[in-house]
């Protein structure tokens, strides 16, 4: 940008929220939230994509100025996109498809532009916050949004931890056991931590990525209008009125809803008029409040801290302003939540503090040290026969709420004697059955010595760093041969996700392997036909091998993993050659 320096040591902190987003920076040793181009500290997380201009690029409008398009151009305007982070959901405008990460990048780009105007310097580095209960795929997708916005993402940190850092900066010498209750627009996080001598030591975290202020809005929308409307403008008006109602009921005991000329699904204009009391609101949302109990109790239990031991309860997230939320927390913890931090701005301020630590903006005497935990258990199958697709149970490697960075090693063995190679799959989740967890990635160790399983030990090591990057290493102890990889969760495939033809055929590697896959699938069809008793067992075994290998090859194509694809190609070709004899 003209008039700005080309390089800067400045690192900003960004709270990329479901409903609103904020950006902050350290100035003179303190976090300062940067106003947007309208002079407001809080920016609605709304993006409008207009028609292409003369340069062929669409007009992008973000924040308050985009919210008006929710009513006039709802088909081009997107809000609460964060809820779809990590999914395969796409948005479409003028025939162009946008991923949630691309929409989020537009929002980040706007916030960065506001910071550059405010600071008079170019901003290229950031710390971005995510819900503590975001899995690794969601974290990597958030980092990808930052990269799309032209940022180097120095670190991803958890939102409640950031809020605690905002508190801790002014309470460096205190020793406290703290529970952070972070209820935002789309997610709930509950984190238990200890503060001592300038150290923020996270003990445990729990939460719900599908519970937030948005769900209270939707409950109100159903109460205000029980019918269905296919009119996008009407739906946007109903949503806006529900938000007004919810906000008003945090201060008042009743609110009069008025929506004149409201269009129903049949395009009949009616006027919606209804009085909503706080009591009614709390009755229609009590099922949502009930869902908040378990994360609080789980976080306390896994931190091994009793409620009466807590010195402080911090609220973060605008949805904590609802009186019913405060009442629930007081009931559970028998303590009044503190008003020490701003629930709307504390996360961005905490992100700026972390950014300031990285950039050296603090003196050593005023620097906070942060320790965090792994929100989900990281698991690995003990061993997989790459040819026959036999999968063992998913064993725990790094348990949830383990302090990170963490490194764990385990000795595993092939499942079968004389197995030629072992493929280890890594998952995230709390179940022994791999199918119930999130698939993260894999490594394959080839050319195993022809030995019995017990004589082929493999040292499997998982290293999980502060940025949520997972390194997986497998070493064949008999030969010293090792294979390792940093799993790129941005492109990770959910194991239970169905792979359609379009998914792999349209990928860059798809054309190269299409003839081979077609031949293999044709052979599978032939094996199913007219099998006699004598060849039935053989055919079933070959079909099982092919099904496993074809699925793995399609995944490798989608992940653009040419090395893995070539390995699988050789295995499939070997079977095809053997069956043709």
C-alpha positions, 0 to 999 in steps of 0.5 A: 500500500502506498505510504506504508513501509514494505517490512515491519516486525509488527504482529497483530492478534486476530479474533476471527469470530462466528458473529464478530471479529476483532484485531489488536496490536501491542502499543507501549506494552499494552494491547490496543484493539484497532478500529475498523474503517467505520471507527468501530472496534467490533466488526460483524463477520459478514462478507458480501461478494458483488459482481465482477468489475472491469478487472474481472474481480468481484467487489468485496464488502466486509463488516457493517457495510456488508450487513445491509446486503443480508436484506437486499442481496442475501444470495451474495452475502455470507455470515457465520461462515466459521461454523463451516470451517473444516467442512466440505461446504461451499458457497456459490456466487455467479457460478464461482464456488468459494470455500469457508476458508476463502470467505474467511480470508476476505474477512481477514484481509479487511481486518488487516487493511484496517490495521495497516491504515491505523498503524501506517505500516504493512502487516504481514504477520498474525496470531489467530485465535480458534475455539479450544475445541477446534480439531486439527483440521479446523485449525489448519483450515484457519491457518490456510485462511490466513495464508490466503489473506497474505499473512504469515500465521505465527501461531494459532491459540485457543480463544479462552487461553487468549482471554486468560492472557488478557487478564494475566497481563495485569495480574502477573504476580497473582496465583489463581485457579481460573475457569474461562467460560467462552460462549461466542456466536457459534462455539462454547469452550470451557478451559481450566487454568492456573496463573502463577508468576506470569505463567498461564498454565492450561490444565484442561479444556472441554466444549461444544463446537455446535453451541453458541449464540447462533443457536439461541437466535434460531430458537427465537426465530422458531418461536417468533415464526413457526412456519417456513419461509423460502424467501432469503430476505425474509429469513434475514429480517427474521434473524436480525429481529431475533438478535435484537430480541435476544440482546434486548432481553439481556437488559429488559424483561420483555421485547415487542417483536414487529416485522411488517410485510413479512413474506412467507414461503407462499410470498404472502405478506403478513405482519409479525407482531409478538411480545417475548418475555425473558421467561419465555426466552429462557424456557425455549432455550433451556435445552441449550443451557442444559448442554453447557453443564457437561463441558463445565464439569468435564473440564473441572474433572479432567483438570482435577480441580473442585469448583470450590477451589476456583479463585476466578471465573472469566466470561468471554464471548458476547453470548455470556451477557445473557442473564440465563448463562450467568445464572447457570454458571453461578449455579454450577460453580457457586461463584460470581463471574468476574467482570475483569475483562471485556467479553467482546474484546478480551480474545483479540487483546490476548491474541495481541499479547501472544503476538507481542511475546513473539515479536519481542514487544514486551520486556522480559520482566513483563512477559507472560509464559503460555502452556496449552493442552491438546484438546483431543486424543491423538491415536494411531492404529497399531499396524496395518497390512497395506495389501490386505487392509487389516486395521487394528484398534486405535490406540491412545498416543497423546491423550487429550488435555496433555500439555503441549508441546508433547512427544510420545513413542510406542513400540508396535509390530506388524499384524501378520508374520512376514508382512512386507510393509506396514502403514500406520494411520493417525486419528484424532478422537476419543474412540478405539474404532478408527471409523468414529474418529477424524482421520489425519494422515499416514506413513508407510514403512516398506521393505520389512525383513521377512520375519515373524511379527514379534521380530519386526519391532517399529518405534512409532513417535508422535510429536505435537507442537504449540502450533498444532502441527503433528509430526509422525515418525516410524523407525524399523528398529532392526534396520534403522530405516525411518519414515516421517511426515508432518501431516498437512491437516488442511488437506486431510480427508475424513475416513468416513467421507464418501469419495465420489467420481468427481472428487478424484477424477477432477484432481490433477493426478486423476487423469493419470490413474483413471485407466488403472482404476477402471481396470481394477473396478472391472476386475472386481465386477468380474470376480463377483460373477459365477464364482464356484465354491473352489474359487470363492475364497480366492475371489473374495480375498482379491476383491477385498485387496482391490477395494482397499487399494482403490479407495487408498489410491483415490484418497492419494489422488485427492491429497495430490500425494504422487509418491503414495499414488505410485506405491498403490499403482504398483500394488494394483498392477501386481494384482491385475497381472496376477489375475490375468494369468 
